Amino acid sequence: MYYEVSCYSCKVVFKVYEGSLAYKQFKERKTKMFTCDDCQHRIRLEAINNFFR
Ligand SMILES: [Zn+2]
């Protein structure tokens, strides 16, 4: 069981599988902003870079 959502950053469509945090958020409609693994990784790196700036 999974949902297909699109990444708000790069617009790629990816799957969120049952049991994952994104799946839970989608189901509970807590957010419409989903990021794929690549963007999640990139955003995390940018956050770290900003932190040390
Ligand atoms: Zn993305």
N, CA, C, O and the ligand as a Tripos MOL2 file, in Angstrom:
@<TRIPOS>MOLECULE
protein
  213   211    54     0     0
PROTEIN
NO_CHARGES

@<TRIPOS>ATOM
      1 N           0.8420   -1.2000    0.0000 N.3       1 MET1
      2 CA          0.0000    0.0000    0.0000 C.3       1 MET1
      3 C           0.8790    1.2540    0.0000 C.2       1 MET1
      4 O           1.7670    1.3970    0.8400 O.2       1 MET1
      5 N           0.6260    2.1520   -0.9430 N.am      2 TYR2
      6 CA          1.3950    3.3950   -0.9880 C.3       2 TYR2
      7 C           0.5860    4.4850   -1.6710 C.2       2 TYR2
      8 O          -0.4110    4.2020   -2.3350 O.2       2 TYR2
      9 N           1.0100    5.7110   -1.5110 N.am      3 TYR3
     10 CA          0.4290    6.8400   -2.2240 C.3       3 TYR3
     11 C           1.4780    7.3960   -3.1720 C.2       3 TYR3
     12 O           2.6810    7.2950   -2.9340 O.2       3 TYR3
     13 N           0.9900    7.9810   -4.2440 N.am      4 GLU4
     14 CA          1.9080    8.6760   -5.1310 C.3       4 GLU4
     15 C           1.7380   10.1640   -4.8960 C.2       4 GLU4
     16 O           0.6380   10.7020   -5.0180 O.2       4 GLU4
     17 N           2.8310   10.8230   -4.5600 N.am      5 VAL5
     18 CA          2.8140   12.2590   -4.3050 C.3       5 VAL5
     19 C           3.8960   12.9050   -5.1590 C.2       5 VAL5
     20 O           4.8450   12.2490   -5.5870 O.2       5 VAL5
     21 N           3.7340   14.2100   -5.3980 N.am      6 SER6
     22 CA          4.7800   14.8760   -6.1720 C.3       6 SER6
     23 C           5.6030   15.7630   -5.2530 C.2       6 SER6
     24 O           5.0790   16.3960   -4.3360 O.2       6 SER6
     25 N           6.8760   15.7950   -5.5110 N.am      7 CYS7
     26 CA          7.8200   16.5890   -4.7450 C.3       7 CYS7
     27 C           7.5570   18.0730   -5.0060 C.2       7 CYS7
     28 O           7.4690   18.4820   -6.1630 O.2       7 CYS7
     29 N           7.4310   18.8730   -3.9710 N.am      8 TYR8
     30 CA          7.1210   20.2910   -4.1840 C.3       8 TYR8
     31 C           8.3280   21.0460   -4.7190 C.2       8 TYR8
     32 O           8.1890   22.1510   -5.2430 O.2       8 TYR8
     33 N           9.4830   20.4710   -4.5920 N.am      9 SER9
     34 CA         10.7030   21.1460   -5.0150 C.3       9 SER9
     35 C          11.0460   20.8530   -6.4770 C.2       9 SER9
     36 O          11.2250   21.7830   -7.2640 O.2       9 SER9
     37 N          11.1380   19.5800   -6.8460 N.am     10 CYS10
     38 CA         11.5430   19.2360   -8.2110 C.3      10 CYS10
     39 C          10.3920   18.6480   -9.0310 C.2      10 CYS10
     40 O          10.5630   18.3460  -10.2120 O.2      10 CYS10
     41 N           9.2140   18.4840   -8.4040 N.am     11 LYS11
     42 CA          7.9860   18.0350   -9.0790 C.3      11 LYS11
     43 C           7.9860   16.5780   -9.5150 C.2      11 LYS11
     44 O           7.0610   16.1310  -10.1920 O.2      11 LYS11
     45 N           8.9940   15.8560   -9.1400 N.am     12 VAL12
     46 CA          9.0290   14.4490   -9.4950 C.3      12 VAL12
     47 C           7.9640   13.7030   -8.6760 C.2      12 VAL12
     48 O           7.7330   14.0140   -7.5080 O.2      12 VAL12
     49 N           7.3300   12.7240   -9.3070 N.am     13 VAL13
     50 CA          6.3330   11.9320   -8.5910 C.3      13 VAL13
     51 C           7.0180   10.7210   -7.9670 C.2      13 VAL13
     52 O           7.7400    9.9780   -8.6320 O.2      13 VAL13
     53 N           6.7770   10.5470   -6.6980 N.am     14 PHE14
     54 CA          7.3910    9.4160   -6.0110 C.3      14 PHE14
     55 C           6.3780    8.7620   -5.0910 C.2      14 PHE14
     56 O           5.3060    9.3070   -4.8310 O.2      14 PHE14
     57 N           6.7360    7.5920   -4.6070 N.am     15 LYS15
     58 CA          5.8170    6.8170   -3.7810 C.3      15 LYS15
     59 C           6.1710    6.9350   -2.3140 C.2      15 LYS15
     60 O           7.3390    6.8960   -1.9260 O.2      15 LYS15
     61 N           5.1240    7.0810   -1.5070 N.am     16 VAL16
     62 CA          5.3490    7.0190   -0.0620 C.3      16 VAL16
     63 C           4.6620    5.7550    0.4330 C.2      16 VAL16
     64 O           3.4730    5.5410    0.2010 O.2      16 VAL16
     65 N           5.4180    4.9450    1.1030 N.am     17 TYR17
     66 CA          4.9310    3.6430    1.5290 C.3      17 TYR17
     67 C           4.3640    3.6720    2.9340 C.2      17 TYR17
     68 O           4.7640    4.4630    3.7880 O.2      17 TYR17
     69 N           3.4240    2.7820    3.1300 N.am     18 GLU18
     70 CA          2.7830    2.6440    4.4330 C.3      18 GLU18
     71 C           3.8490    2.4330    5.5060 C.2      18 GLU18
     72 O           4.7650    1.6270    5.3410 O.2      18 GLU18
     73 N           3.7130    3.1660    6.5980 N.am     19 GLY19
     74 CA          4.6700    3.0240    7.6940 C.3      19 GLY19
     75 C           5.6670    4.1650    7.7440 C.2      19 GLY19
     76 O           6.2940    4.4020    8.7770 O.2      19 GLY19
     77 N           5.8200    4.8850    6.6150 N.am     20 SER20
     78 CA          6.7640    5.9960    6.6020 C.3      20 SER20
     79 C           6.0970    7.2530    7.1620 C.2      20 SER20
     80 O           4.8720    7.3390    7.2560 O.2      20 SER20
     81 N           6.9270    8.2130    7.5260 N.am     21 LEU21
     82 CA          6.4100    9.4650    8.0920 C.3      21 LEU21
     83 C           5.5740   10.2260    7.0620 C.2      21 LEU21
     84 O           4.5170   10.7660    7.3860 O.2      21 LEU21
     85 N           6.0550   10.2630    5.8270 N.am     22 ALA22
     86 CA          5.3470   10.9840    4.7760 C.3      22 ALA22
     87 C           3.9640   10.3860    4.5310 C.2      22 ALA22
     88 O           2.9990   11.1100    4.2840 O.2      22 ALA22
     89 N           3.8820    9.0920    4.6020 N.am     23 TYR23
     90 CA          2.6100    8.3880    4.4240 C.3      23 TYR23
     91 C           1.6060    8.8250    5.4910 C.2      23 TYR23
     92 O           0.4440    9.1120    5.2020 O.2      23 TYR23
     93 N           2.0900    8.8640    6.7230 N.am     24 LYS24
     94 CA          1.2660    9.2710    7.8470 C.3      24 LYS24
     95 C           0.7890   10.7250    7.6680 C.2      24 LYS24
     96 O          -0.3760   11.0450    7.9060 O.2      24 LYS24
     97 N           1.7140   11.5860    7.2460 N.am     25 GLN25
     98 CA          1.3900   12.9970    7.0460 C.3      25 GLN25
     99 C           0.3810   13.1670    5.9320 C.2      25 GLN25
    100 O          -0.5210   13.9990    6.0220 O.2      25 GLN25
    101 N           0.5340   12.3770    4.8810 N.am     26 PHE26
    102 CA         -0.3880   12.4440    3.7550 C.3      26 PHE26
    103 C          -1.7740   12.0070    4.1970 C.2      26 PHE26
    104 O          -2.7700   12.6640    3.8940 O.2      26 PHE26
    105 N          -1.8290   10.9170    4.9020 N.am     27 LYS27
    106 CA         -3.0850   10.3350    5.3520 C.3      27 LYS27
    107 C          -3.8270   11.2850    6.2900 C.2      27 LYS27
    108 O          -5.0490   11.4170    6.2190 O.2      27 LYS27
    109 N          -3.0790   11.9380    7.1610 N.am     28 GLU28
    110 CA         -3.6860   12.8570    8.1250 C.3      28 GLU28
    111 C          -3.8100   14.2700    7.5660 C.2      28 GLU28
    112 O          -4.2620   15.1870    8.2520 O.2      28 GLU28
    113 N          -3.4030   14.4270    6.3150 N.am     29 ARG29
    114 CA         -3.4730   15.7190    5.6050 C.3      29 ARG29
    115 C          -2.7900   16.8420    6.3870 C.2      29 ARG29
    116 O          -3.2640   17.9770    6.4200 O.2      29 ARG29
    117 N          -1.6860   16.5010    7.0030 N.am     30 LYS30
    118 CA         -0.9510   17.5010    7.7770 C.3      30 LYS30
    119 C          -0.1410   18.4170    6.8820 C.2      30 LYS30
    120 O           0.1190   19.5710    7.2230 O.2      30 LYS30
    121 N           0.2520   17.8950    5.7410 N.am     31 THR31
    122 CA          1.0580   18.7020    4.8430 C.3      31 THR31
    123 C           0.7940   18.3260    3.3990 C.2      31 THR31
    124 O           0.4580   17.1820    3.0940 O.2      31 THR31
    125 N           0.9470   19.2930    2.5180 N.am     32 LYS32
    126 CA          0.8790   19.0100    1.0870 C.3      32 LYS32
    127 C           2.2530   19.2100    0.4700 C.2      32 LYS32
    128 O           2.4280   19.1230   -0.7460 O.2      32 LYS32
    129 N           3.2160   19.4770    1.3300 N.am     33 MET33
    130 CA          4.5690   19.7240    0.8680 C.3      33 MET33
    131 C           5.4020   18.4810    1.1020 C.2      33 MET33
    132 O           5.8640   18.2090    2.2090 O.2      33 MET33
    133 N           5.5770   17.7420    0.0290 N.am     34 PHE34
    134 CA          6.3860   16.5400    0.1520 C.3      34 PHE34
    135 C           7.6660   16.7030   -0.6410 C.2      34 PHE34
    136 O           7.6810   17.3370   -1.6960 O.2      34 PHE34
    137 N           8.7100   16.1420   -0.1390 N.am     35 THR35
    138 CA          9.9790   16.1820   -0.8680 C.3      35 THR35
    139 C          10.4710   14.7650   -1.1000 C.2      35 THR35
    140 O          10.3560   13.8960   -0.2350 O.2      35 THR35
    141 N          11.0180   14.5530   -2.2850 N.am     36 CYS36
    142 CA         11.6060   13.2540   -2.5960 C.3      36 CYS36
    143 C          12.9060   13.1020   -1.8090 C.2      36 CYS36
    144 O          13.3870   14.0590   -1.2020 O.2      36 CYS36
    145 N          13.4580   11.9220   -1.8250 N.am     37 ASP37
    146 CA         14.6780   11.6580   -1.0600 C.3      37 ASP37
    147 C          15.8190   12.5760   -1.4660 C.2      37 ASP37
    148 O          16.5590   13.0710   -0.6160 O.2      37 ASP37
    149 N          15.9610   12.8030   -2.7830 N.am     38 ASP38
    150 CA         17.0390   13.6590   -3.2730 C.3      38 ASP38
    151 C          16.9270   15.0640   -2.7070 C.2      38 ASP38
    152 O          17.9080   15.6260   -2.2190 O.2      38 ASP38
    153 N          15.7250   15.6280   -2.7740 N.am     39 CYS39
    154 CA         15.5190   16.9950   -2.3030 C.3      39 CYS39
    155 C          15.6320   17.0640   -0.7840 C.2      39 CYS39
    156 O          16.1630   18.0270   -0.2310 O.2      39 CYS39
    157 N          15.1360   16.0490   -0.1340 N.am     40 GLN40
    158 CA         15.2370   16.0030    1.3180 C.3      40 GLN40
    159 C          16.7010   16.0730    1.7430 C.2      40 GLN40
    160 O          17.0710   16.7850    2.6760 O.2      40 GLN40
    161 N          17.5050   15.3170    1.0330 N.am     41 HIS41
    162 CA         18.9430   15.2810    1.3050 C.3      41 HIS41
    163 C          19.5600   16.6560    1.0340 C.2      41 HIS41
    164 O          20.3500   17.1610    1.8310 O.2      41 HIS41
    165 N          19.1870   17.2500   -0.1000 N.am     42 ARG42
    166 CA         19.7330   18.5490   -0.5020 C.3      42 ARG42
    167 C          19.3190   19.6390    0.4870 C.2      42 ARG42
    168 O          20.1320   20.4730    0.8860 O.2      42 ARG42
    169 N          18.0460   19.6210    0.8750 N.am     43 ILE43
    170 CA         17.5330   20.6280    1.8110 C.3      43 ILE43
    171 C          18.2410   20.5070    3.1600 C.2      43 ILE43
    172 O          18.5520   21.5040    3.8120 O.2      43 ILE43
    173 N          18.4830   19.2710    3.5540 N.am     44 ARG44
    174 CA         19.1760   19.0590    4.8250 C.3      44 ARG44
    175 C          20.5990   19.6250    4.7630 C.2      44 ARG44
    176 O          21.0660   20.2650    5.7050 O.2      44 ARG44
    177 N          21.2730   19.3790    3.6450 N.am     45 LEU45
    178 CA         22.6240   19.9060    3.4790 C.3      45 LEU45
    179 C          22.6270   21.4280    3.4880 C.2      45 LEU45
    180 O          23.4980   22.0520    4.0950 O.2      45 LEU45
    181 N          21.6430   22.0250    2.8090 N.am     46 GLU46
    182 CA         21.5530   23.4930    2.7710 C.3      46 GLU46
    183 C          21.3020   24.0490    4.1620 C.2      46 GLU46
    184 O          21.8600   25.0800    4.5350 O.2      46 GLU46
    185 N          20.4700   23.3720    4.9220 N.am     47 ALA47
    186 CA         20.1760   23.8070    6.2860 C.3      47 ALA47
    187 C          21.4500   23.7730    7.1360 C.2      47 ALA47
    188 O          21.7130   24.6760    7.9310 O.2      47 ALA47
    189 N          22.2210   22.7200    6.9470 N.am     48 ILE48
    190 CA         23.4880   22.5940    7.6860 C.3      48 ILE48
    191 C          24.4400   23.7100    7.2620 C.2      48 ILE48
    192 O          25.0910   24.3290    8.1030 O.2      48 ILE48
    193 N          24.5190   23.9640    5.9630 N.am     49 ASN49
    194 CA         25.3930   25.0270    5.4640 C.3      49 ASN49
    195 C          24.9850   26.3900    6.0100 C.2      49 ASN49
    196 O          25.8360   27.1940    6.3880 O.2      49 ASN49
    197 N          23.6770   26.6450    6.0490 N.am     50 ASN50
    198 CA         23.1900   27.9170    6.5860 C.3      50 ASN50
    199 C          23.5230   28.0480    8.0660 C.2      50 ASN50
    200 O          23.8420   29.1310    8.5570 O.2      50 ASN50
    201 N          23.4420   26.9350    8.7540 N.am     51 PHE51
    202 CA         23.6980   26.9290   10.1800 C.3      51 PHE51
    203 C          25.1260   27.3570   10.4900 C.2      51 PHE51
    204 O          25.3790   28.0430   11.4800 O.2      51 PHE51
    205 N          26.0490   26.9480    9.6400 N.am     52 PHE52
    206 CA         27.4570   27.2350    9.8970 C.3      52 PHE52
    207 C          27.9300   28.5260    9.2390 C.2      52 PHE52
    208 O          29.1000   28.8940    9.3460 O.2      52 PHE52
    209 N          27.0110   29.2120    8.5580 N.am     53 ARG53
    210 CA         27.4130   30.4380    7.8640 C.3      53 ARG53
    211 C          27.6170   31.5890    8.8570 C.2      53 ARG53
    212 O          27.9580   32.7010    8.4520 O.2      53 ARG53
    213 ZN         12.5060   16.4020   -5.3410 Zn       54 ZN54
@<TRIPOS>BOND
     1     1     2 1
     2     2     3 1
     3     3     4 2
     4     3     5 am
     5     5     6 1
     6     6     7 1
     7     7     8 2
     8     7     9 am
     9     9    10 1
    10    10    11 1
    11    11    12 2
    12    11    13 am
    13    13    14 1
    14    14    15 1
    15    15    16 2
    16    15    17 am
    17    17    18 1
    18    18    19 1
    19    19    20 2
    20    19    21 am
    21    21    22 1
    22    22    23 1
    23    23    24 2
    24    23    25 am
    25    25    26 1
    26    26    27 1
    27    27    28 2
    28    27    29 am
    29    29    30 1
    30    30    31 1
    31    31    32 2
    32    31    33 am
    33    33    34 1
    34    34    35 1
    35    35    36 2
    36    35    37 am
    37    37    38 1
    38    38    39 1
    39    39    40 2
    40    39    41 am
    41    41    42 1
    42    42    43 1
    43    43    44 2
    44    43    45 am
    45    45    46 1
    46    46    47 1
    47    47    48 2
    48    47    49 am
    49    49    50 1
    50    50    51 1
    51    51    52 2
    52    51    53 am
    53    53    54 1
    54    54    55 1
    55    55    56 2
    56    55    57 am
    57    57    58 1
    58    58    59 1
    59    59    60 2
    60    59    61 am
    61    61    62 1
    62    62    63 1
    63    63    64 2
    64    63    65 am
    65    65    66 1
    66    66    67 1
    67    67    68 2
    68    67    69 am
    69    69    70 1
    70    70    71 1
    71    71    72 2
    72    71    73 am
    73    73    74 1
    74    74    75 1
    75    75    76 2
    76    75    77 am
    77    77    78 1
    78    78    79 1
    79    79    80 2
    80    79    81 am
    81    81    82 1
    82    82    83 1
    83    83    84 2
    84    83    85 am
    85    85    86 1
    86    86    87 1
    87    87    88 2
    88    87    89 am
    89    89    90 1
    90    90    91 1
    91    91    92 2
    92    91    93 am
    93    93    94 1
    94    94    95 1
    95    95    96 2
    96    95    97 am
    97    97    98 1
    98    98    99 1
    99    99   100 2
   100    99   101 am
   101   101   102 1
   102   102   103 1
   103   103   104 2
   104   103   105 am
   105   105   106 1
   106   106   107 1
   107   107   108 2
   108   107   109 am
   109   109   110 1
   110   110   111 1
   111   111   112 2
   112   111   113 am
   113   113   114 1
   114   114   115 1
   115   115   116 2
   116   115   117 am
   117   117   118 1
   118   118   119 1
   119   119   120 2
   120   119   121 am
   121   121   122 1
   122   122   123 1
   123   123   124 2
   124   123   125 am
   125   125   126 1
   126   126   127 1
   127   127   128 2
   128   127   129 am
   129   129   130 1
   130   130   131 1
   131   131   132 2
   132   131   133 am
   133   133   134 1
   134   134   135 1
   135   135   136 2
   136   135   137 am
   137   137   138 1
   138   138   139 1
   139   139   140 2
   140   139   141 am
   141   141   142 1
   142   142   143 1
   143   143   144 2
   144   143   145 am
   145   145   146 1
   146   146   147 1
   147   147   148 2
   148   147   149 am
   149   149   150 1
   150   150   151 1
   151   151   152 2
   152   151   153 am
   153   153   154 1
   154   154   155 1
   155   155   156 2
   156   155   157 am
   157   157   158 1
   158   158   159 1
   159   159   160 2
   160   159   161 am
   161   161   162 1
   162   162   163 1
   163   163   164 2
   164   163   165 am
   165   165   166 1
   166   166   167 1
   167   167   168 2
   168   167   169 am
   169   169   170 1
   170   170   171 1
   171   171   172 2
   172   171   173 am
   173   173   174 1
   174   174   175 1
   175   175   176 2
   176   175   177 am
   177   177   178 1
   178   178   179 1
   179   179   180 2
   180   179   181 am
   181   181   182 1
   182   182   183 1
   183   183   184 2
   184   183   185 am
   185   185   186 1
   186   186   187 1
   187   187   188 2
   188   187   189 am
   189   189   190 1
   190   190   191 1
   191   191   192 2
   192   191   193 am
   193   193   194 1
   194   194   195 1
   195   195   196 2
   196   195   197 am
   197   197   198 1
   198   198   199 1
   199   199   200 2
   200   199   201 am
   201   201   202 1
   202   202   203 1
   203   203   204 2
   204   203   205 am
   205   205   206 1
   206   206   207 1
   207   207   208 2
   208   207   209 am
   209   209   210 1
   210   210   211 1
   211   211   212 2
@<TRIPOS>SUBSTRUCTURE
     1 MET1         2 RESIDUE 1 A MET
     2 TYR2         6 RESIDUE 1 A TYR
     3 TYR3        10 RESIDUE 1 A TYR
     4 GLU4        14 RESIDUE 1 A GLU
     5 VAL5        18 RESIDUE 1 A VAL
     6 SER6        22 RESIDUE 1 A SER
     7 CYS7        26 RESIDUE 1 A CYS
     8 TYR8        30 RESIDUE 1 A TYR
     9 SER9        34 RESIDUE 1 A SER
    10 CYS10       38 RESIDUE 1 A CYS
    11 LYS11       42 RESIDUE 1 A LYS
    12 VAL12       46 RESIDUE 1 A VAL
    13 VAL13       50 RESIDUE 1 A VAL
    14 PHE14       54 RESIDUE 1 A PHE
    15 LYS15       58 RESIDUE 1 A LYS
    16 VAL16       62 RESIDUE 1 A VAL
    17 TYR17       66 RESIDUE 1 A TYR
    18 GLU18       70 RESIDUE 1 A GLU
    19 GLY19       74 RESIDUE 1 A GLY
    20 SER20       78 RESIDUE 1 A SER
    21 LEU21       82 RESIDUE 1 A LEU
    22 ALA22       86 RESIDUE 1 A ALA
    23 TYR23       90 RESIDUE 1 A TYR
    24 LYS24       94 RESIDUE 1 A LYS
    25 GLN25       98 RESIDUE 1 A GLN
    26 PHE26      102 RESIDUE 1 A PHE
    27 LYS27      106 RESIDUE 1 A LYS
    28 GLU28      110 RESIDUE 1 A GLU
    29 ARG29      114 RESIDUE 1 A ARG
    30 LYS30      118 RESIDUE 1 A LYS
    31 THR31      122 RESIDUE 1 A THR
    32 LYS32      126 RESIDUE 1 A LYS
    33 MET33      130 RESIDUE 1 A MET
    34 PHE34      134 RESIDUE 1 A PHE
    35 THR35      138 RESIDUE 1 A THR
    36 CYS36      142 RESIDUE 1 A CYS
    37 ASP37      146 RESIDUE 1 A ASP
    38 ASP38      150 RESIDUE 1 A ASP
    39 CYS39      154 RESIDUE 1 A CYS
    40 GLN40      158 RESIDUE 1 A GLN
    41 HIS41      162 RESIDUE 1 A HIS
    42 ARG42      166 RESIDUE 1 A ARG
    43 ILE43      170 RESIDUE 1 A ILE
    44 ARG44      174 RESIDUE 1 A ARG
    45 LEU45      178 RESIDUE 1 A LEU
    46 GLU46      182 RESIDUE 1 A GLU
    47 ALA47      186 RESIDUE 1 A ALA
    48 ILE48      190 RESIDUE 1 A ILE
    49 ASN49      194 RESIDUE 1 A ASN
    50 ASN50      198 RESIDUE 1 A ASN
    51 PHE51      202 RESIDUE 1 A PHE
    52 PHE52      206 RESIDUE 1 A PHE
    53 ARG53      210 RESIDUE 1 A ARG
    54 ZN54       213 GROUP 0 **** ****
